[in-house]
Amino acid sequence: MIFLFYFLPLSFIVFFALYTRWQIEDELDGKLQWTKPDQKWHRYGLLMRAAFFLSMVGWCMYPKVSWFHFALLAPVMAAAFDMSINFARKRNLFAIGVDGWDKKIGYWKWLGYALWIIGTILIPKLF
């Protein structure tokens, strides 16, 4: 059950990244008829919605999940979101953006994610 608690929300993020990638490619191709990108983003959109629904139903049914797991899921999903966007764009998993906030903080973002995850694990053990 703990595995599903983490797996389902993370699968939502991966499907969301793939959905976004193919939707952008569909918009950029300029074609109004049904194309390969159309098929892909519609398929990933369906999987994304299914993962979200299963996560929401599952959160009501997880008897062994403690507040620690809810706290840990937040930084894991935050890091997984950036990594899955990089994966969908066929970039290095730890790549940073070329403009905006991502460019300003650079690779410090990944250190922040690591510290957030480690802190979430260690703080309950210290108290």
SEKOLDREN-129264 format. One line per 10 residues: their letters; for each residue x, y, z of N, C-alpha, C. Coordinates in nm, 2 decimals. Each point is the difference from the previous one (the first is absolute). Layout:
A = X/Y/Z/X/Y/Z/X/Y/Z  ...
This chain:
MIFLFYFLPL = 0.08/-0.12/0.00/-0.08/0.12/0.00/0.09/0.13/0.00  0.11/-0.01/0.07/0.08/0.12/0.01/0.06/0.02/-0.14  0.03/-0.10/-0.07/0.06/0.01/-0.14/-0.10/0.07/-0.09  -0.13/-0.03/0.01/-0.10/0.06/-0.08/-0.02/0.15/0.03  0.02/0.03/0.13/-0.02/0.13/0.05/0.10/0.10/-0.07  0.12/-0.05/-0.02/0.10/0.08/-0.07/-0.01/-0.02/-0.16  -0.02/-0.12/-0.04/0.00/-0.03/-0.14/-0.11/0.07/-0.08  -0.12/0.00/0.05/-0.11/0.06/-0.08/0.01/0.15/-0.02  0.04/0.08/0.10/0.02/0.14/-0.02/0.12/0.03/-0.09  0.10/-0.08/0.01/0.12/0.02/-0.08/-0.03/-0.04/-0.15
SFIVFFALYT = -0.09/-0.10/-0.02/-0.04/-0.04/-0.13/-0.08/0.12/-0.07  -0.08/0.06/0.09/-0.07/0.12/-0.05/0.09/0.10/-0.06  0.11/0.03/0.08/0.10/0.10/-0.05/0.06/-0.04/-0.13  0.04/-0.12/-0.01/0.07/-0.05/-0.12/-0.10/0.01/-0.12  -0.12/-0.04/0.02/-0.10/0.01/-0.11/-0.03/0.14/-0.03  0.00/0.09/0.10/-0.03/0.14/-0.03/0.12/0.06/-0.08  0.12/-0.03/0.03/0.11/0.05/-0.08/-0.01/-0.05/-0.15  -0.03/-0.13/-0.02/-0.01/-0.05/-0.13/-0.12/0.06/-0.08  -0.11/0.02/0.07/-0.11/0.06/-0.05/0.03/0.14/-0.05  0.07/0.08/0.08/0.04/0.14/-0.03/0.09/0.00/-0.12
RWQIEDELDG = 0.10/-0.09/0.00/0.09/-0.01/-0.12/-0.07/-0.02/-0.13  -0.09/-0.10/0.00/-0.06/-0.03/-0.13/-0.11/0.10/-0.03  -0.06/0.07/0.09/-0.10/0.10/-0.03/0.07/0.12/-0.06  0.12/0.04/0.05/0.08/0.11/-0.06/0.04/-0.04/-0.14  0.04/-0.12/-0.02/0.04/-0.04/-0.14/-0.12/0.01/-0.09  -0.11/-0.04/0.05/-0.12/0.00/-0.09/-0.04/0.15/-0.03  0.02/0.09/0.09/-0.03/0.14/-0.03/0.10/0.06/-0.09  0.13/-0.05/0.01/0.10/0.06/-0.09/-0.01/-0.05/-0.14  -0.06/-0.12/-0.02/0.00/-0.06/-0.14/-0.10/0.08/-0.09  -0.09/0.07/0.06/-0.09/0.09/-0.08/-0.11/-0.08/-0.07
KLQWTKPDQK = 0.00/-0.13/0.01/-0.10/-0.08/-0.07/-0.13/-0.01/0.08  -0.11/0.01/-0.07/-0.13/-0.01/0.07/-0.05/-0.14/0.00  0.05/-0.09/-0.09/-0.05/-0.13/0.00/0.07/-0.09/0.11  -0.05/-0.11/0.02/0.05/-0.10/0.10/0.13/-0.05/-0.04  0.11/0.02/0.08/0.13/-0.04/-0.03/0.06/-0.08/0.12  0.12/-0.05/-0.02/0.06/-0.08/0.11/0.01/0.07/0.13  0.04/0.13/0.00/0.00/0.07/0.13/-0.13/0.01/0.07  -0.11/0.01/-0.09/-0.14/0.00/0.06/-0.02/-0.13/0.07  0.03/-0.11/-0.06/-0.02/-0.13/0.06/0.07/-0.01/0.14  0.13/0.04/0.00/0.08/-0.01/0.12/-0.05/0.09/0.11
WHRYGLLMRA = -0.03/0.12/-0.03/-0.04/0.09/0.12/-0.13/-0.04/0.05  -0.09/-0.05/-0.09/-0.13/-0.04/0.05/0.01/-0.13/0.09  0.09/-0.09/-0.04/0.02/-0.12/0.07/0.07/0.03/0.14  0.10/0.08/0.00/0.06/0.04/0.13/-0.09/0.08/0.09  -0.09/0.08/-0.07/-0.10/0.07/0.08/-0.09/-0.09/0.07  -0.04/-0.11/-0.07/-0.09/-0.10/0.07/0.07/-0.07/0.11  0.13/-0.04/-0.02/0.07/-0.07/0.10/0.03/0.10/0.12  0.02/0.12/-0.03/0.03/0.10/0.11/-0.13/0.02/0.09  -0.11/0.00/-0.07/-0.13/0.02/0.08/-0.03/-0.13/0.08  0.03/-0.12/-0.06/-0.02/-0.12/0.07/0.09/-0.01/0.13
AFFLSMVGWC = 0.13/0.04/-0.02/0.09/0.00/0.12/-0.05/0.09/0.10  -0.05/0.12/-0.04/-0.05/0.10/0.10/-0.12/-0.06/0.08  -0.09/-0.06/-0.08/-0.12/-0.06/0.07/0.04/-0.11/0.09  0.09/-0.09/-0.04/0.04/-0.11/0.09/0.07/0.05/0.12  0.08/0.11/-0.02/0.07/0.06/0.12/-0.10/0.05/0.10  -0.10/0.07/-0.05/-0.10/0.06/0.09/-0.08/-0.11/0.07  -0.05/-0.10/-0.07/-0.07/-0.11/0.06/0.09/-0.07/0.10  0.12/-0.03/-0.04/0.10/-0.07/0.08/0.03/0.07/0.13  0.01/0.14/0.00/0.03/0.07/0.12/-0.11/-0.02/0.11  -0.12/-0.03/-0.04/-0.10/-0.03/0.09/0.01/-0.14/0.06
MYPKVSWFHF = 0.08/-0.08/-0.06/0.00/-0.14/0.04/0.14/-0.05/0.05  0.09/0.09/0.02/0.13/-0.04/0.05/0.01/-0.01/0.15  -0.02/-0.12/0.06/0.00/0.00/0.14/0.14/0.01/0.07  0.10/-0.04/-0.08/0.14/0.00/0.06/0.08/0.13/-0.02  -0.06/0.09/-0.07/0.07/0.12/-0.03/-0.01/0.10/0.11  0.12/0.05/0.05/0.00/0.10/0.10/0.02/0.14/-0.05  0.00/0.10/0.08/0.02/0.14/-0.04/0.14/0.02/-0.06  0.09/-0.08/0.05/0.14/0.00/-0.05/0.00/-0.02/-0.15  -0.08/-0.10/-0.05/-0.01/-0.03/-0.14/-0.06/0.11/-0.08  -0.10/0.07/0.05/-0.06/0.12/-0.06/0.11/0.11/-0.02
ALLAPVMAAA = 0.08/0.02/0.11/0.10/0.10/0.00/0.11/-0.03/-0.10  0.04/-0.13/-0.01/0.10/-0.04/-0.09/-0.04/0.00/-0.14  -0.13/-0.02/-0.03/-0.05/0.00/-0.13/0.02/0.13/-0.07  -0.01/0.11/0.07/0.01/0.14/-0.06/0.13/0.02/-0.06  0.12/-0.01/0.07/0.12/0.02/-0.07/0.04/-0.10/-0.10  -0.05/-0.12/0.01/0.03/-0.10/-0.10/-0.08/0.03/-0.13  -0.12/0.05/0.02/-0.08/0.03/-0.12/0.06/0.13/-0.07  0.05/0.10/0.08/0.05/0.12/-0.05/0.12/-0.03/-0.09  0.09/-0.08/0.06/0.12/-0.04/-0.08/-0.03/-0.09/-0.12  -0.10/-0.09/0.02/-0.04/-0.08/-0.11/-0.06/0.08/-0.12
FDMSINFARK = -0.07/0.10/0.04/-0.07/0.09/-0.10/0.11/0.06/-0.10  0.10/0.06/0.06/0.11/0.05/-0.08/0.07/-0.10/-0.08  0.03/-0.12/0.06/0.07/-0.10/-0.07/-0.09/-0.06/-0.11  -0.12/-0.01/0.02/-0.09/-0.06/-0.11/-0.02/0.09/-0.11  0.00/0.13/0.02/0.00/0.10/-0.11/0.13/-0.01/-0.08  0.11/-0.01/0.07/0.13/-0.02/-0.07/0.00/-0.13/-0.08  -0.05/-0.11/0.06/-0.01/-0.13/-0.07/-0.09/0.02/-0.13  -0.11/0.06/0.02/-0.09/0.01/-0.12/0.06/0.08/-0.11  0.08/0.10/0.04/0.06/0.08/-0.10/0.14/-0.05/-0.05  0.03/-0.13/0.05/0.12/-0.07/-0.04/0.12/0.08/0.03
RNLFAIGVDG = 0.00/0.05/0.13/0.11/0.07/0.05/0.06/-0.08/0.12  0.12/0.05/0.05/0.05/-0.06/0.12/-0.10/0.01/0.11  -0.02/-0.10/0.08/-0.10/0.01/0.11/0.02/0.11/0.09  0.13/0.05/0.02/0.03/0.11/0.09/0.03/0.13/-0.07  -0.05/0.01/-0.12/0.02/0.12/-0.08/-0.08/0.12/0.07  0.05/0.12/-0.03/-0.07/0.12/0.05/-0.05/0.08/-0.12  -0.09/0.08/0.03/-0.06/0.09/-0.11/0.10/0.10/-0.05  -0.03/0.06/-0.11/0.08/0.10/-0.07/-0.04/0.14/0.03  -0.11/0.02/0.07/-0.04/0.13/0.04/-0.09/0.00/0.12  -0.04/0.11/0.05/-0.09/0.01/0.11/0.06/-0.04/0.13
WDKKIGYWKW = -0.08/-0.05/0.09/0.05/-0.03/0.14/0.10/-0.12/-0.01  -0.03/-0.09/-0.08/0.09/-0.12/-0.01/0.14/0.04/-0.04  0.02/0.10/-0.09/0.13/0.05/-0.03/0.07/0.07/0.11  -0.08/0.08/0.08/0.05/0.08/0.11/0.06/-0.09/0.11  -0.07/-0.11/0.03/0.05/-0.08/0.11/0.08/-0.12/-0.04  0.00/-0.03/-0.13/0.08/-0.10/-0.06/0.00/-0.14/0.07  0.11/-0.06/0.01/0.01/-0.13/0.06/-0.03/0.00/0.15  -0.01/0.11/0.06/-0.03/0.01/0.15/-0.14/-0.06/0.02  -0.08/0.00/-0.10/-0.14/-0.05/0.01/0.01/-0.15/0.04  0.09/-0.07/-0.06/0.01/-0.15/0.03/0.06/-0.02/0.14
LGYALWIIGT = 0.09/0.09/0.05/0.04/-0.01/0.14/-0.11/0.03/0.09  -0.09/0.10/-0.03/-0.11/0.03/0.08/-0.10/-0.12/0.01  -0.02/-0.06/-0.11/-0.09/-0.12/0.00/0.06/-0.11/0.09  0.13/-0.02/-0.02/0.07/-0.11/0.09/-0.01/0.04/0.14  0.02/0.12/0.04/-0.01/0.04/0.14/-0.14/-0.01/0.05  -0.10/0.03/-0.08/-0.14/-0.01/0.04/-0.03/-0.14/0.03  0.04/-0.09/-0.09/-0.03/-0.14/0.02/0.07/-0.06/0.13  0.13/0.04/0.01/0.08/-0.05/0.11/-0.06/0.06/0.13  -0.03/0.13/0.00/-0.06/0.06/0.12/-0.13/-0.06/0.04  -0.08/-0.03/-0.10/-0.13/-0.07/0.03/0.02/-0.13/0.06
ILIPKLF = 0.10/-0.07/-0.04/0.03/-0.14/0.06/0.06/0.02/0.14  0.09/0.09/0.02/0.07/0.01/0.12/-0.07/0.08/0.12  -0.08/0.10/-0.03/-0.06/0.08/0.10/-0.09/-0.09/0.09  -0.08/-0.09/-0.05/-0.08/-0.08/0.09/0.08/-0.09/0.09  0.12/-0.04/-0.05/0.09/-0.09/0.08/0.07/0.08/0.11  0.01/0.13/-0.02/0.07/0.08/0.11/-0.09/0.03/0.11  -0.13/0.00/-0.02/-0.10/0.04/0.10/-0.08/-0.11/0.05
